[in-house]
Amino acid sequence: MSDLVLYEVGGCPFCIRVRNKLDDLGLEYESVMVPRMHAERTEVKAISGQTGVPVLVDEEHGIDGMAESADIVDYLEETYGDD
């Protein structure tokens, strides 16, 4: 199991943005597809306190449930980027 886990919904443009950044950085991650219906996203709610996706978990760095694609992309770049 990877330390990085991405909770996402297929076809979600915000999720795709995060997946693209993970791929650009060559990071291995586990993808967890969640239901389209917000009311059924109990796992995401338990992790992040909300039902929106994407949500990133990075156990190695103590990230328990980061939401918002822009925040996730910035975090990945700062934490795993070459700069």
Secondary structure, DSSP 8 states (H G I E B T S, - for coil): --SEEEEE-TT-HHHHHHHHHHHHTT---EEEE--SSGGG-HHHHHHHSS--S-EEEEGGGTEEEEE-HHHHHHHHHHHHS--
